[in-house]
Amino acid sequence: MRISEVFDRRVRGFRVVDIVGVGVLLTLVLGVYMAKAFAGRERAEIASVERQIEEERIKVRLLQAEVAHLEQPRRIESLAQAAQLAPISPDRETSEDALIDVARKPVPPSKSPAPPIAATPDPALAAADAPDGVSAGAEEAPR
């Protein structure tokens, strides 16, 4: 069989070369369609992840603002005064080298229970000072 016979051979009125060409064309069209559909799904997923990242950035900024509010020296000072806290006396301070000895030294049991933490005298002031979604009493809890 010669090559020229392949181009001239007919099957049900169509040349074989035409049938092969249509098959290749359909395969290419289907491949391009599938690639575009896959790219569209990927694009939608990327957009979703970018939205999530932006939402997380907003949450981070809100948390940073809340931390800045909670760390205000005037606020901490008023909470310390309300809890009747005082500065550490110099005899309670130690050097870095003596920390190991302090850690090894047994702590004597205290004879009187620790005084309860005093609440803010004005509940309206405490509620105004608390961030959204946090009760005023939760701020004094240790972290």
N, CA, C and O atoms as a GROMACS GRO file, in nm:
protein
  572
    1MET      N    1   0.084  -0.116   0.000
    1MET     CA    2   0.000   0.000   0.000
    1MET      C    3   0.089   0.123   0.000
    1MET      O    4   0.181   0.136   0.082
    2ARG      N    5   0.062   0.213  -0.092
    2ARG     CA    6   0.141   0.334  -0.103
    2ARG      C    7   0.077   0.446  -0.022
    2ARG      O    8  -0.040   0.436   0.016
    3ILE      N    9   0.152   0.548   0.003
    3ILE     CA   10   0.103   0.662   0.081
    3ILE      C   11  -0.009   0.734   0.008
    3ILE      O   12  -0.104   0.779   0.072
    4SER      N   13  -0.002   0.745  -0.120
    4SER     CA   14  -0.107   0.814  -0.195
    4SER      C   15  -0.240   0.740  -0.186
    4SER      O   16  -0.346   0.803  -0.196
    5GLU      N   17  -0.236   0.608  -0.167
    5GLU     CA   18  -0.359   0.532  -0.153
    5GLU      C   19  -0.428   0.565  -0.021
    5GLU      O   20  -0.551   0.559  -0.014
    6VAL      N   21  -0.352   0.601   0.085
    6VAL     CA   22  -0.410   0.636   0.215
    6VAL      C   23  -0.492   0.764   0.202
    6VAL      O   24  -0.599   0.776   0.262
    7PHE      N   25  -0.443   0.857   0.124
    7PHE     CA   26  -0.514   0.983   0.106
    7PHE      C   27  -0.637   0.968   0.015
    7PHE      O   28  -0.731   1.046   0.026
    8ASP      N   29  -0.636   0.870  -0.071
    8ASP     CA   30  -0.747   0.852  -0.165
    8ASP      C   31  -0.849   0.750  -0.118
    8ASP      O   32  -0.960   0.745  -0.171
    9ARG      N   33  -0.818   0.669  -0.022
    9ARG     CA   34  -0.908   0.563   0.023
    9ARG      C   35  -1.030   0.625   0.091
    9ARG      O   36  -1.017   0.722   0.165
   10ARG      N   37  -1.146   0.571   0.066
   10ARG     CA   38  -1.270   0.624   0.120
   10ARG      C   39  -1.340   0.517   0.204
   10ARG      O   40  -1.337   0.398   0.172
   11VAL      N   41  -1.404   0.563   0.313
   11VAL     CA   42  -1.485   0.476   0.398
   11VAL      C   43  -1.620   0.542   0.410
   11VAL      O   44  -1.632   0.651   0.467
   12ARG      N   45  -1.725   0.478   0.356
   12ARG     CA   46  -1.861   0.529   0.357
   12ARG      C   47  -1.869   0.670   0.301
   12ARG      O   48  -1.946   0.752   0.353
   13GLY      N   49  -1.796   0.700   0.203
   13GLY     CA   50  -1.802   0.828   0.134
   13GLY      C   51  -1.708   0.933   0.188
   13GLY      O   52  -1.703   1.044   0.133
   14PHE      N   53  -1.632   0.903   0.294
   14PHE     CA   54  -1.537   0.999   0.350
   14PHE      C   55  -1.397   0.946   0.334
   14PHE      O   56  -1.372   0.826   0.346
   15ARG      N   57  -1.306   1.036   0.305
   15ARG     CA   58  -1.166   0.992   0.296
   15ARG      C   59  -1.114   0.962   0.436
   15ARG      O   60  -1.154   1.027   0.532
   16VAL      N   61  -1.028   0.866   0.447
   16VAL     CA   62  -0.971   0.823   0.575
   16VAL      C   63  -0.895   0.940   0.639
   16VAL      O   64  -0.901   0.960   0.761
   17VAL      N   65  -0.824   1.015   0.558
   17VAL     CA   66  -0.747   1.128   0.609
   17VAL      C   67  -0.839   1.233   0.671
   17VAL      O   68  -0.804   1.296   0.771
   18ASP      N   69  -0.958   1.252   0.613
   18ASP     CA   70  -1.054   1.347   0.670
   18ASP      C   71  -1.106   1.298   0.806
   18ASP      O   72  -1.121   1.377   0.899
   19ILE      N   73  -1.134   1.169   0.816
   19ILE     CA   74  -1.183   1.111   0.941
   19ILE      C   75  -1.076   1.124   1.051
   19ILE      O   76  -1.109   1.160   1.164
   20VAL      N   77  -0.951   1.096   1.018
   20VAL     CA   78  -0.842   1.109   1.115
   20VAL      C   79  -0.827   1.255   1.157
   20VAL      O   80  -0.807   1.284   1.275
   21GLY      N   81  -0.836   1.348   1.062
   21GLY     CA   82  -0.824   1.491   1.094
   21GLY      C   83  -0.933   1.539   1.187
   21GLY      O   84  -0.907   1.615   1.280
   22VAL      N   85  -1.058   1.494   1.162
   22VAL     CA   86  -1.169   1.531   1.250
   22VAL      C   87  -1.147   1.472   1.390
   22VAL      O   88  -1.176   1.538   1.490
   23GLY      N   89  -1.096   1.351   1.396
   23GLY     CA   90  -1.068   1.289   1.527
   23GLY      C   91  -0.962   1.367   1.605
   23GLY      O   92  -0.978   1.391   1.724
   24VAL      N   93  -0.856   1.406   1.536
   24VAL     CA   94  -0.750   1.484   1.602
   24VAL      C   95  -0.806   1.619   1.648
   24VAL      O   96  -0.776   1.664   1.758
   25LEU      N   97  -0.886   1.683   1.562
   25LEU     CA   98  -0.945   1.812   1.596
   25LEU      C   99  -1.036   1.800   1.718
   25LEU      O  100  -1.030   1.884   1.807
   26LEU      N  101  -1.119   1.697   1.724
   26LEU     CA  102  -1.207   1.677   1.839
   26LEU      C  103  -1.126   1.653   1.967
   26LEU      O  104  -1.161   1.703   2.074
   27THR      N  105  -1.018   1.576   1.954
   27THR     CA  106  -0.932   1.550   2.069
   27THR      C  107  -0.870   1.680   2.120
   27THR      O  108  -0.866   1.704   2.241
   28LEU      N  109  -0.823   1.765   2.029
   28LEU     CA  110  -0.764   1.893   2.069
   28LEU      C  111  -0.868   1.984   2.135
   28LEU      O  112  -0.840   2.048   2.236
   29VAL      N  113  -0.988   1.990   2.078
   29VAL     CA  114  -1.094   2.074   2.135
   29VAL      C  115  -1.129   2.026   2.275
   29VAL      O  116  -1.143   2.107   2.367
   30LEU      N  117  -1.144   1.897   2.292
   30LEU     CA  118  -1.176   1.841   2.423
   30LEU      C  119  -1.062   1.870   2.523
   30LEU      O  120  -1.089   1.904   2.639
   31GLY      N  121  -0.939   1.856   2.480
   31GLY     CA  122  -0.825   1.884   2.567
   31GLY      C  123  -0.821   2.030   2.611
   31GLY      O  124  -0.796   2.058   2.728
   32VAL      N  125  -0.845   2.122   2.518
   32VAL     CA  126  -0.845   2.264   2.553
   32VAL      C  127  -0.960   2.295   2.648
   32VAL      O  128  -0.941   2.370   2.744
   33TYR      N  129  -1.077   2.238   2.624
   33TYR     CA  130  -1.191   2.259   2.712
   33TYR      C  131  -1.161   2.211   2.854
   33TYR      O  132  -1.189   2.281   2.951
   34MET      N  133  -1.104   2.092   2.865
   34MET     CA  134  -1.071   2.037   2.997
   34MET      C  135  -0.965   2.122   3.067
   34MET      O  136  -0.974   2.143   3.188
   35ALA      N  137  -0.866   2.171   2.992
   35ALA     CA  138  -0.762   2.256   3.051
   35ALA      C  139  -0.822   2.386   3.103
   35ALA      O  140  -0.785   2.433   3.211
   36LYS      N  141  -0.914   2.446   3.027
   36LYS     CA  142  -0.978   2.569   3.071
   36LYS      C  143  -1.065   2.545   3.194
   36LYS      O  144  -1.067   2.627   3.286
   37ALA      N  145  -1.137   2.434   3.197
   37ALA     CA  146  -1.222   2.403   3.313
   37ALA      C  147  -1.135   2.382   3.437
   37ALA      O  148  -1.169   2.430   3.546
   38PHE      N  149  -1.024   2.312   3.422
   38PHE     CA  150  -0.933   2.289   3.534
   38PHE      C  151  -0.873   2.422   3.581
   38PHE      O  152  -0.864   2.446   3.702
   39ALA      N  153  -0.834   2.508   3.488
   39ALA     CA  154  -0.777   2.639   3.524
   39ALA      C  155  -0.882   2.725   3.594
   39ALA      O  156  -0.848   2.799   3.686
   40GLY      N  157  -1.007   2.717   3.552
   40GLY     CA  158  -1.114   2.793   3.618
   40GLY      C  159  -1.134   2.748   3.762
   40GLY      O  160  -1.152   2.831   3.851
   41ARG      N  161  -1.130   2.617   3.784
   41ARG     CA  162  -1.141   2.566   3.920
   41ARG      C  163  -1.024   2.610   4.005
   41ARG      O  164  -1.042   2.650   4.121
   42GLU      N  165  -0.904   2.605   3.950
   42GLU     CA  166  -0.785   2.650   4.022
   42GLU      C  167  -0.794   2.799   4.055
   42GLU      O  168  -0.758   2.841   4.165
   43ARG      N  169  -0.842   2.877   3.959
   43ARG     CA  170  -0.856   3.022   3.980
   43ARG      C  171  -0.954   3.050   4.093
   43ARG      O  172  -0.930   3.137   4.177
   44ALA      N  173  -1.066   2.976   4.097
   44ALA     CA  174  -1.164   2.993   4.203
   44ALA      C  175  -1.106   2.954   4.339
   44ALA      O  176  -1.131   3.020   4.440
   45GLU      N  177  -1.028   2.847   4.341
   45GLU     CA  178  -0.965   2.803   4.466
   45GLU      C  179  -0.862   2.906   4.514
   45GLU      O  180  -0.853   2.934   4.634
   46ILE      N  181  -0.785   2.962   4.422
   46ILE     CA  182  -0.687   3.065   4.458
   46ILE      C  183  -0.758   3.188   4.514
   46ILE      O  184  -0.713   3.246   4.613
   47ALA      N  185  -0.869   3.228   4.452
   47ALA     CA  186  -0.945   3.343   4.502
   47ALA      C  187  -0.998   3.316   4.642
   47ALA      O  188  -0.998   3.405   4.727
   48SER      N  189  -1.044   3.193   4.666
   48SER     CA  190  -1.094   3.157   4.799
   48SER      C  191  -0.983   3.164   4.903
   48SER      O  192  -1.004   3.216   5.012
   49VAL      N  193  -0.866   3.113   4.870
   49VAL     CA  194  -0.753   3.117   4.964
   49VAL      C  195  -0.710   3.262   4.989
   49VAL      O  196  -0.676   3.297   5.102
   50GLU      N  197  -0.711   3.345   4.886
   50GLU     CA  198  -0.676   3.486   4.904
   50GLU      C  199  -0.776   3.556   4.994
   50GLU      O  200  -0.738   3.641   5.075
   51ARG      N  201  -0.905   3.522   4.982
   51ARG     CA  202  -1.006   3.580   5.072
   51ARG      C  203  -0.980   3.536   5.216
   51ARG      O  204  -0.992   3.616   5.309
   52GLN      N  205  -0.947   3.409   5.234
   52GLN     CA  206  -0.917   3.359   5.369
   52GLN      C  207  -0.796   3.430   5.427
   52GLN      O  208  -0.794   3.464   5.545
   53ILE      N  209  -0.694   3.452   5.345
   53ILE     CA  210  -0.573   3.522   5.392
   53ILE      C  211  -0.609   3.664   5.435
   53ILE      O  212  -0.562   3.711   5.539
   54GLU      N  213  -0.691   3.732   5.357
   54GLU     CA  214  -0.731   3.869   5.392
   54GLU      C  215  -0.812   3.870   5.521
   54GLU      O  216  -0.794   3.959   5.605
   55GLU      N  217  -0.902   3.772   5.539
   55GLU     CA  218  -0.978   3.763   5.664
   55GLU      C  219  -0.885   3.741   5.782
   55GLU      O  220  -0.904   3.801   5.888
   56GLU      N  221  -0.784   3.656   5.765
   56GLU     CA  222  -0.688   3.632   5.873
   56GLU      C  223  -0.607   3.757   5.903
   56GLU      O  224  -0.578   3.784   6.020
   57ARG      N  225  -0.571   3.834   5.801
   57ARG     CA  226  -0.498   3.959   5.824
   57ARG      C  227  -0.583   4.056   5.905
   57ARG      O  228  -0.533   4.124   5.994
   58ILE      N  229  -0.713   4.062   5.873
   58ILE     CA  230  -0.803   4.150   5.949
   58ILE      C  231  -0.809   4.103   6.094
   58ILE      O  232  -0.805   4.186   6.186
   59LYS      N  233  -0.820   3.972   6.117
   59LYS     CA  234  -0.823   3.919   6.254
   59LYS      C  235  -0.693   3.951   6.327
   59LYS      O  236  -0.695   3.985   6.445
   60VAL      N  237  -0.579   3.940   6.258
   60VAL     CA  238  -0.450   3.970   6.321
   60VAL      C  239  -0.445   4.116   6.361
   60VAL      O  240  -0.400   4.149   6.471
   61ARG      N  241  -0.492   4.206   6.272
   61ARG     CA  242  -0.491   4.348   6.306
   61ARG      C  243  -0.581   4.376   6.425
   61ARG      O  244  -0.545   4.456   6.512
   62LEU      N  245  -0.698   4.311   6.430
   62LEU     CA  246  -0.787   4.330   6.545
   62LEU      C  247  -0.723   4.280   6.674
   62LEU      O  248  -0.733   4.344   6.778
   63LEU      N  249  -0.658   4.164   6.667
   63LEU     CA  250  -0.592   4.111   6.786
   63LEU      C  251  -0.476   4.200   6.830
   63LEU      O  252  -0.454   4.217   6.950
   64GLN      N  253  -0.401   4.256   6.734
   64GLN     CA  254  -0.293   4.347   6.770
   64GLN      C  255  -0.349   4.472   6.837
   64GLN      O  256  -0.290   4.523   6.932
   65ALA      N  257  -0.462   4.522   6.787
   65ALA     CA  258  -0.524   4.639   6.850
   65ALA      C  259  -0.572   4.604   6.990
   65ALA      O  260  -0.560   4.686   7.082
   66GLU      N  261  -0.627   4.484   7.008
   66GLU     CA  262  -0.672   4.444   7.141
   66GLU      C  263  -0.554   4.430   7.237
   66GLU      O  264  -0.563   4.472   7.353
   67VAL      N  265  -0.444   4.374   7.189
   67VAL     CA  266  -0.324   4.362   7.273
   67VAL      C  267  -0.273   4.501   7.311
   67VAL      O  268  -0.236   4.524   7.426
   68ALA      N  269  -0.271   4.592   7.215
   68ALA     CA  270  -0.225   4.728   7.245
   68ALA      C  271  -0.315   4.792   7.350
   68ALA      O  272  -0.266   4.862   7.438
   69HIS      N  273  -0.445   4.767   7.341
   69HIS     CA  274  -0.537   4.822   7.440
   69HIS      C  275  -0.512   4.759   7.578
   69HIS      O  276  -0.506   4.829   7.679
   70LEU      N  277  -0.496   4.627   7.580
   70LEU     CA  278  -0.478   4.557   7.708
   70LEU      C  279  -0.343   4.589   7.773
   70LEU      O  280  -0.330   4.577   7.894
   71GLU      N  281  -0.244   4.629   7.694
   71GLU     CA  282  -0.112   4.657   7.748
   71GLU      C  283  -0.090   4.805   7.781
   71GLU      O  284   0.023   4.845   7.809
   72GLN      N  285  -0.194   4.884   7.779
   72GLN     CA  286  -0.178   5.026   7.811
   72GLN      C  287  -0.134   5.039   7.957
   72GLN      O  288  -0.197   4.982   8.046
   73PRO      N  289  -0.026   5.114   7.981
   73PRO     CA  290   0.025   5.126   8.118
   73PRO      C  291  -0.078   5.182   8.216
   73PRO      O  292  -0.086   5.135   8.330
   74ARG      N  293  -0.157   5.281   8.174
   74ARG     CA  294  -0.257   5.337   8.266
   74ARG      C  295  -0.360   5.233   8.305
   74ARG      O  296  -0.403   5.227   8.420
   75ARG      N  297  -0.400   5.150   8.210
   75ARG     CA  298  -0.498   5.046   8.238
   75ARG      C  299  -0.439   4.942   8.334
   75ARG      O  300  -0.505   4.902   8.430
   76ILE      N  301  -0.316   4.900   8.309
   76ILE     CA  302  -0.252   4.800   8.395
   76ILE      C  303  -0.232   4.858   8.535
   76ILE      O  304  -0.250   4.788   8.635
   77GLU      N  305  -0.196   4.985   8.542
   77GLU     CA  306  -0.176   5.048   8.672
   77GLU      C  307  -0.307   5.054   8.750
   77GLU      O  308  -0.308   5.028   8.870
   78SER      N  309  -0.417   5.087   8.683
   78SER     CA  310  -0.546   5.093   8.753
   78SER      C  311  -0.588   4.954   8.799
   78SER      O  312  -0.646   4.939   8.907
   79LEU      N  313  -0.561   4.850   8.718
   79LEU     CA  314  -0.593   4.713   8.760
   79LEU      C  315  -0.507   4.670   8.879
   79LEU      O  316  -0.556   4.603   8.970
   80ALA      N  317  -0.380   4.710   8.878
   80ALA     CA  318  -0.291   4.676   8.989
   80ALA      C  319  -0.335   4.746   9.117
   80ALA      O  320  -0.331   4.686   9.225
   81GLN      N  321  -0.377   4.871   9.106
   81GLN     CA  322  -0.424   4.942   9.225
   81GLN      C  323  -0.554   4.880   9.276
   81GLN      O  324  -0.573   4.868   9.397
   82ALA      N  325  -0.641   4.841   9.186
   82ALA     CA  326  -0.766   4.778   9.227
   82ALA      C  327  -0.741   4.644   9.294
   82ALA      O  328  -0.814   4.606   9.386
   83ALA      N  329  -0.638   4.572   9.252
   83ALA     CA  330  -0.604   4.444   9.312
   83ALA      C  331  -0.512   4.460   9.432
   83ALA      O  332  -0.469   4.362   9.492
   84GLN      N  333  -0.481   4.586   9.466
   84GLN     CA  334  -0.392   4.620   9.578
   84GLN      C  335  -0.256   4.555   9.564
   84GLN      O  336  -0.201   4.501   9.660
   85LEU      N  337  -0.201   4.560   9.442
   85LEU     CA  338  -0.067   4.508   9.417
   85LEU      C  339   0.034   4.619   9.442
   85LEU      O  340   0.004   4.737   9.425
   86ALA      N  341   0.154   4.580   9.481
   86ALA     CA  342   0.259   4.677   9.508
   86ALA      C  343   0.384   4.634   9.433
   86ALA      O  344   0.396   4.518   9.393
   87PRO      N  345   0.477   4.726   9.413
   87PRO     CA  346   0.603   4.687   9.347
   87PRO      C  347   0.678   4.583   9.429
   87PRO      O  348   0.659   4.573   9.550
   88ILE      N  349   0.762   4.506   9.364
   88ILE     CA  350   0.841   4.404   9.431
   88ILE      C  351   0.947   4.471   9.516
   88ILE      O  352   1.015   4.564   9.472
   89SER      N  353   0.961   4.423   9.638
   89SER     CA  354   1.062   4.481   9.727
   89SER      C  355   1.201   4.434   9.683
   89SER      O  356   1.215   4.326   9.627
   90PRO      N  357   1.302   4.517   9.710
   90PRO     CA  358   1.438   4.482   9.664
   90PRO      C  359   1.491   4.351   9.721
   90PRO      O  360   1.572   4.285   9.657
   91ASP      N  361   1.447   4.311   9.840
   91ASP     CA  362   1.497   4.185   9.896
   91ASP      C  363   1.442   4.063   9.824
   91ASP      O  364   1.491   3.952   9.844
   92ARG      N  365   1.339   4.080   9.739
   92ARG     CA  366   1.282   3.971   9.661
   92ARG      C  367   1.349   3.956   9.525
   92ARG      O  368   1.325   3.858   9.455
   93GLU      N  369   1.432   4.054   9.486
   93GLU     CA  370   1.501   4.048   9.358
   93GLU      C  371   1.624   3.962   9.369
   93GLU      O  372   1.682   3.948   9.477
   94THR      N  373   1.666   3.903   9.256
   94THR     CA  374   1.784   3.818   9.253
   94THR      C  375   1.856   3.835   9.121
   94THR      O  376   1.801   3.892   9.026
   95SER      N  377   1.979   3.787   9.115
   95SER     CA  378   2.056   3.796   8.991
   95SER      C  379   2.030   3.674   8.905
   95SER      O  380   1.970   3.576   8.951
   96GLU      N  381   2.075   3.679   8.781
   96GLU     CA  382   2.055   3.565   8.690
   96GLU      C  383   2.129   3.442   8.739
   96GLU      O  384   2.079   3.330   8.724
   97ASP      N  385   2.247   3.462   8.796
   97ASP     CA  386   2.327   3.348   8.842
   97ASP      C  387   2.262   3.277   8.962
   97ASP      O  388   2.280   3.156   8.979
   98ALA      N  389   2.188   3.351   9.043
   98ALA     CA  390   2.129   3.292   9.162
   98ALA      C  391   1.993   3.229   9.136
   98ALA      O  392   1.931   3.177   9.229
   99LEU      N  393   1.946   3.232   9.014
   99LEU     CA  394   1.813   3.176   8.985
   99LEU      C  395   1.807   3.026   9.010
   99LEU      O  396   1.705   2.974   9.054
  100ILE      N  397   1.916   2.955   8.982
  100ILE     CA  398   1.917   2.810   9.003
  100ILE      C  399   1.902   2.780   9.152
  100ILE      O  400   1.829   2.689   9.190
  101ASP      N  401   1.972   2.858   9.234
  101ASP     CA  402   1.960   2.836   9.379
  101ASP      C  403   1.819   2.868   9.427
  101ASP      O  404   1.766   2.798   9.514
  102VAL      N  405   1.759   2.970   9.372
  102VAL     CA  406   1.623   3.006   9.410
  102VAL      C  407   1.527   2.894   9.369
  102VAL      O  408   1.433   2.863   9.443
  103ALA      N  409   1.549   2.835   9.253
  103ALA     CA  410   1.462   2.728   9.206
  103ALA      C  411   1.475   2.603   9.292
  103ALA      O  412   1.377   2.531   9.310
  104ARG      N  413   1.593   2.578   9.345
  104ARG     CA  414   1.615   2.458   9.427
  104ARG      C  415   1.567   2.477   9.570
  104ARG      O  416   1.538   2.379   9.639
  105LYS      N  417   1.559   2.600   9.616
  105LYS     CA  418   1.521   2.629   9.753
  105LYS      C  419   1.372   2.599   9.772
  105LYS      O  420   1.290   2.648   9.695
  106PRO      N  421   1.336   2.519   9.874
  106PRO     CA  422   1.194   2.488   9.895
  106PRO      C  423   1.119   2.613   9.941
  106PRO      O  424   1.171   2.696  10.016
  107VAL      N  425   0.998   2.623   9.897
  107VAL     CA  426   0.913   2.737   9.933
  107VAL      C  427   0.837   2.700  10.060
  107VAL      O  428   0.768   2.598  10.063
  108PRO      N  429   0.848   2.782  10.164
  108PRO     CA  430   0.772   2.752  10.286
  108PRO      C  431   0.623   2.775  10.262
  108PRO      O  432   0.585   2.869  10.192
  109PRO      N  433   0.540   2.688  10.320
  109PRO     CA  434   0.396   2.707  10.300
  109PRO      C  435   0.350   2.836  10.368
  109PRO      O  436   0.396   2.869  10.478
  110SER      N  437   0.262   2.907  10.303
  110SER     CA  438   0.213   3.032  10.360
  110SER      C  439   0.110   3.001  10.468
  110SER      O  440   0.033   2.905  10.457
  111LYS      N  441   0.110   3.082  10.571
  111LYS     CA  442   0.020   3.059  10.685
  111LYS      C  443  -0.119   3.114  10.659
  111LYS      O  444  -0.217   3.062  10.711
  112SER      N  445  -0.127   3.220  10.579
  112SER     CA  446  -0.258   3.278  10.550
  112SER      C  447  -0.287   3.261  10.401
  112SER      O  448  -0.197   3.269  10.318
  113PRO      N  449  -0.413   3.238  10.369
  113PRO     CA  450  -0.445   3.223  10.227
  113PRO      C  451  -0.424   3.355  10.154
  113PRO      O  452  -0.433   3.463  10.212
  114ALA      N  453  -0.396   3.342  10.026
  114ALA     CA  454  -0.376   3.462   9.944
  114ALA      C  455  -0.505   3.542   9.939
  114ALA      O  456  -0.614   3.485   9.929
  115PRO      N  457  -0.493   3.675   9.946
  115PRO     CA  458  -0.615   3.757   9.941
  115PRO      C  459  -0.679   3.744   9.803
  115PRO      O  460  -0.609   3.733   9.702
  116PRO      N  461  -0.812   3.747   9.799
  116PRO     CA  462  -0.879   3.736   9.669
  116PRO      C  463  -0.850   3.858   9.583
  116PRO      O  464  -0.821   3.967   9.633
  117ILE      N  465  -0.857   3.836   9.454
  117ILE     CA  466  -0.834   3.946   9.359
  117ILE      C  467  -0.955   4.038   9.365
  117ILE      O  468  -1.069   3.995   9.350
  118ALA      N  469  -0.928   4.164   9.387
  118ALA     CA  470  -1.037   4.261   9.398
  118ALA      C  471  -1.090   4.293   9.260
  118ALA      O  472  -1.013   4.311   9.165
  119ALA      N  473  -1.219   4.301   9.248
  119ALA     CA  474  -1.282   4.338   9.122
  119ALA      C  475  -1.276   4.488   9.106
  119ALA      O  476  -1.257   4.562   9.203
  120THR      N  477  -1.291   4.533   8.985
  120THR     CA  478  -1.294   4.676   8.958
  120THR      C  479  -1.413   4.735   9.033
  120THR      O  480  -1.523   4.680   9.024
  121PRO      N  481  -1.395   4.846   9.106
  121PRO     CA  482  -1.503   4.898   9.187
  121PRO      C  483  -1.628   4.935   9.107
  121PRO      O  484  -1.740   4.915   9.156
  122ASP      N  485  -1.614   4.988   8.989
  122ASP     CA  486  -1.728   5.032   8.910
  122ASP      C  487  -1.751   4.931   8.798
  122ASP      O  488  -1.671   4.926   8.705
  123PRO      N  489  -1.859   4.849   8.802
  123PRO     CA  490  -1.882   4.748   8.698
  123PRO      C  491  -1.902   4.810   8.560
  123PRO      O  492  -1.864   4.750   8.460
  124ALA      N  493  -1.960   4.930   8.554
  124ALA     CA  494  -1.978   4.996   8.424
  124ALA      C  495  -1.843   5.030   8.364
  124ALA      O  496  -1.824   5.017   8.243
  125LEU      N  497  -1.748   5.074   8.447
  125LEU     CA  498  -1.613   5.105   8.400
  125LEU      C  499  -1.542   4.978   8.354
  125LEU      O  500  -1.472   4.979   8.253
  126ALA      N  501  -1.561   4.869   8.428
  126ALA     CA  502  -1.498   4.742   8.389
  126ALA      C  503  -1.555   4.692   8.258
  126ALA      O  504  -1.481   4.641   8.174
  127ALA      N  505  -1.687   4.704   8.239
  127ALA     CA  506  -1.748   4.659   8.115
  127ALA      C  507  -1.704   4.745   7.998
  127ALA      O  508  -1.685   4.694   7.887
  128ALA      N  509  -1.687   4.873   8.020
  128ALA     CA  510  -1.641   4.961   7.912
  128ALA      C  511  -1.497   4.934   7.877
  128ALA      O  512  -1.456   4.951   7.762
  129ASP      N  513  -1.418   4.892   7.977
  129ASP     CA  514  -1.275   4.866   7.956
  129ASP      C  515  -1.252   4.732   7.890
  129ASP      O  516  -1.148   4.711   7.827
  130ALA      N  517  -1.348   4.638   7.904
  130ALA     CA  518  -1.332   4.504   7.849
  130ALA      C  519  -1.354   4.507   7.698
  130ALA      O  520  -1.440   4.580   7.650
  131PRO      N  521  -1.275   4.426   7.621
  131PRO     CA  522  -1.297   4.417   7.477
  131PRO      C  523  -1.427   4.344   7.448
  131PRO      O  524  -1.482   4.278   7.535
  132ASP      N  525  -1.476   4.356   7.326
  132ASP     CA  526  -1.601   4.292   7.286
  132ASP      C  527  -1.593   4.142   7.306
  132ASP      O  528  -1.493   4.080   7.272
  133GLY      N  529  -1.697   4.085   7.362
  133GLY     CA  530  -1.705   3.940   7.379
  133GLY      C  531  -1.631   3.888   7.500
  133GLY      O  532  -1.626   3.766   7.519
  134VAL      N  533  -1.572   3.975   7.583
  134VAL     CA  534  -1.498   3.931   7.700
  134VAL      C  535  -1.560   3.997   7.821
  134VAL      O  536  -1.584   4.118   7.820
  135SER      N  537  -1.588   3.919   7.924
  135SER     CA  538  -1.646   3.978   8.044
  135SER      C  539  -1.538   4.049   8.122
  135SER      O  540  -1.419   4.021   8.104
  136ALA      N  541  -1.578   4.142   8.208
  136ALA     CA  542  -1.482   4.222   8.282
  136ALA      C  543  -1.401   4.137   8.379
  136ALA      O  544  -1.284   4.166   8.401
  137GLY      N  545  -1.459   4.032   8.436
  137GLY     CA  546  -1.387   3.949   8.533
  137GLY      C  547  -1.284   3.860   8.468
  137GLY      O  548  -1.196   3.810   8.538
  138ALA      N  549  -1.289   3.837   8.338
  138ALA     CA  550  -1.196   3.747   8.272
  138ALA      C  551  -1.060   3.811   8.250
  138ALA      O  552  -0.964   3.741   8.219
  139GLU      N  553  -1.050   3.942   8.266
  139GLU     CA  554  -0.922   4.007   8.240
  139GLU      C  555  -0.820   3.980   8.349
  139GLU      O  556  -0.700   3.977   8.322
  140GLU      N  557  -0.867   3.961   8.474
  140GLU     CA  558  -0.774   3.942   8.583
  140GLU      C  559  -0.722   3.799   8.589
  140GLU      O  560  -0.629   3.772   8.665
  141ALA      N  561  -0.779   3.708   8.513
  141ALA     CA  562  -0.737   3.567   8.518
  141ALA      C  563  -0.596   3.553   8.462
  141ALA      O  564  -0.563   3.616   8.361
  142PRO      N  565  -0.510   3.470   8.526
  142PRO     CA  566  -0.374   3.450   8.474
  142PRO      C  567  -0.376   3.378   8.341
  142PRO      O  568  -0.468   3.301   8.313
  143ARG      N  569  -0.276   3.403   8.260
  143ARG     CA  570  -0.269   3.342   8.126
  143ARG      C  571  -0.165   3.234   8.120
  143ARG      O  572  -0.146   3.173   8.015
   0.00000   0.00000   0.00000
